[in-house]
Amino acid sequence: MPRPDHLFRLLHALRTLPQPVTAARLAAETEVSERTLYRDIDTLRAGGALIDGAAGLGYTLTEDPALPPQMFTRLEVEALVLGLSEVRLAGDPALARAAEAALAKITATLPERVQRQAIHAVQLTYRFEKRPRAPASLALIREACWDERALDITYTDRDGTQTQRRVWPLSVVFLDRTLMLLAWCCLRQGFRRFHLAAMSGISLNPESFRPRRVALLREFLAELRAVPQLASAFPTTNSTE
């Protein structure tokens, strides 16, 4: 692995692992020997990173030169910590890891006083009633939304009827107890709401609907707001259309 990649992975490990983190743990995370790890620590320090600690004691990243400085009010810090905590509870494993990495990066750019506020935030999220685990297909659906690519799916409605659909995925909505895909249905030639739990056989199709996603999503949301019972929330029953 090229040395710049070692340094990037080392910074990421210092941002995200519980600190102080030992040289052995850092070496394992970056896949280098401890001797190389010590040289990488020295290189980061020479580049402006403020890393406290030493061999045998563990290391703490106090100031990260790779990220621009940020400034948030105390209430904004609380909002960030609370929001990312919710993502860790609701998202699939990749999204949960991304939330942890994002919080670590944000925290690393804060002045020391505000860092302490983020680490010791007074508002946290915990749910006694666990949400159903996010389906493994969520990552593929997310990629399809980003790339504006069609998906082929098998959809099971609330009566147990299965239909083959090609959809243009627009957005994934996290509801209280389920995940829902907002999409344009090529079969029905209209906007539809699909429960992810009722979708199977999901595959990416080469068909592209770029650059229509944003305009279609805006139109779909306008339709939802025009229906009084859907203005503030989506229904939790599967579509039968």
MOLIN-V141256 format. One record per residue. N is the residue number from 0. RES is the residue in one small letter. OMEGA is omega in whole degrees, 0 to 359 (NA if undefined). BURIAL is + if it has 9 or more other C-alpha atoms within 8 Angstrom, else -. Layout:
# MOLIN-V141256
N,RES,OMEGA,BURIAL  N,RES,OMEGA,BURIAL
This chain:
# MOLIN-V141256
0,m,179,-  1,p,185,-  2,r,177,-  3,p,178,-  4,d,175,-  5,h,184,+  6,l,179,+  7,f,180,-  8,r,178,+  9,l,177,+  10,l,180,-  11,h,179,+  12,a,179,+  13,l,180,+  14,r,194,+  15,t,183,+  16,l,176,-  17,p,185,-  18,q,0,-  19,p,182,+  20,v,186,+  21,t,177,+  22,a,180,+  23,a,179,-  24,r,179,-  25,l,179,+  26,a,179,+  27,a,181,+  28,e,183,+  29,t,176,+  30,e,175,-  31,v,175,+  32,s,178,-  33,e,178,+  34,r,177,-  35,t,180,-  36,l,180,+  37,y,177,+  38,r,180,-  39,d,176,+  40,i,179,+  41,d,179,-  42,t,179,-  43,l,178,+  44,r,178,+  45,a,179,-  46,g,175,-  47,g,179,-  48,a,177,+  49,l,183,+  50,i,179,+  51,d,176,-  52,g,182,+  53,a,178,-  54,a,181,-  55,g,182,-  56,l,186,-  57,g,187,+  58,y,177,+  59,t,177,+  60,l,182,+  61,t,179,+  62,e,186,+  63,d,183,+  64,p,183,-  65,a,182,-  66,l,180,-  67,p,180,-  68,p,179,-  69,q,174,-  70,m,178,-  71,f,172,-  72,t,180,-  73,r,180,-  74,l,176,-  75,e,176,-  76,v,179,+  77,e,180,+  78,a,179,-  79,l,182,+  80,v,181,+  81,l,181,+  82,g,180,-  83,l,174,+  84,s,179,+  85,e,178,+  86,v,180,+  87,r,179,+  88,l,190,-  89,a,188,+  90,g,173,+  91,d,184,+  92,p,180,-  93,a,180,-  94,l,178,+  95,a,178,+  96,r,179,+  97,a,178,-  98,a,178,+  99,e,180,+  100,a,180,+  101,a,179,-  102,l,179,+  103,a,180,+  104,k,179,+  105,i,181,+  106,t,182,+  107,a,181,+  108,t,185,+  109,l,171,+  110,p,187,+  111,e,182,-  112,r,181,-  113,v,173,+  114,q,180,+  115,r,178,-  116,q,179,+  117,a,182,+  118,i,183,-  119,h,179,-  120,a,184,+  121,v,182,-  122,q,182,-  123,l,180,-  124,t,172,-  125,y,180,-  126,r,176,-  127,f,177,-  128,e,184,-  129,k,175,-  130,r,174,-  131,p,180,-  132,r,178,-  133,a,183,+  134,p,180,-  135,a,182,-  136,s,184,-  137,l,180,+  138,a,179,+  139,l,179,-  140,i,178,+  141,r,179,+  142,e,180,-  143,a,176,+  144,c,181,+  145,w,186,-  146,d,181,-  147,e,179,+  148,r,179,+  149,a,174,+  150,l,170,+  151,d,184,+  152,i,165,+  153,t,184,+  154,y,179,+  155,t,182,+  156,d,186,+  157,r,176,+  158,d,179,-  159,g,179,-  160,t,180,-  161,q,175,-  162,t,175,-  163,q,183,-  164,r,163,+  165,r,185,+  166,v,171,+  167,w,185,+  168,p,183,+  169,l,183,+  170,s,173,+  171,v,182,+  172,v,177,-  173,f,176,-  174,l,185,-  175,d,186,-  176,r,182,-  177,t,173,+  178,l,184,+  179,m,176,+  180,l,170,+  181,l,187,+  182,a,168,+  183,w,181,+  184,c,181,+  185,c,179,+  186,l,183,-  187,r,182,-  188,q,179,-  189,g,178,-  190,f,179,+  191,r,175,+  192,r,183,+  193,f,174,+  194,h,182,+  195,l,181,+  196,a,181,-  197,a,180,+  198,m,177,+  199,s,179,-  200,g,186,-  201,i,178,+  202,s,180,-  203,l,179,+  204,n,181,-  205,p,183,-  206,e,179,-  207,s,173,-  208,f,175,+  209,r,2,-  210,p,190,-  211,r,188,-  212,r,185,+  213,v,181,-  214,a,179,-  215,l,180,+  216,l,178,+  217,r,180,-  218,e,179,-  219,f,181,+  220,l,177,-  221,a,177,-  222,e,180,-  223,l,181,+  224,r,181,+  225,a,179,-  226,v,187,-  227,p,184,-  228,q,179,-  229,l,186,+  230,a,184,+  231,s,182,-  232,a,177,-  233,f,177,-  234,p,183,-  235,t,178,-  236,t,180,-  237,n,176,+  238,s,177,+  239,t,183,-  240,e,NA,-
